[in-house]
């Protein structure tokens, strides 16, 4: 079982409902598409920052990695990154990843809780 976060570029939605609609639209356009785009510079930088702290699970140093997929950078498409983490570490890691997104000027949406973070 995994826990997912969605991170994207753009204005922070006014409320959780609008964020959910925006995430659904971005998901259809960038993830559920045959035309995968390279990540934008800001999303690429965010993914690199995630990996600076916690390496990919397929790296030698990644035995304790919280990510559920590898390479994690492949979860970044266009202005969106939608990525899973292991359930057992989701509280710690999702809080940090949400704060990191804010530091990068990105929107963080939690699809499990259907809310914006932080």
PyMOL commands that set and color helices and strands:
alter all, ss='L'
color gray80, all
select helices_A, chain A and resi 16-31+41-53+60-64+72-75+87-103
alter helices_A, ss='H'
color red, helices_A
select strands_A, chain A and resi 2-8+76-77+80-86+107-110+115-117
alter strands_A, ss='S'
color yellow, strands_A
deselect
rebuild
show_as cartoon
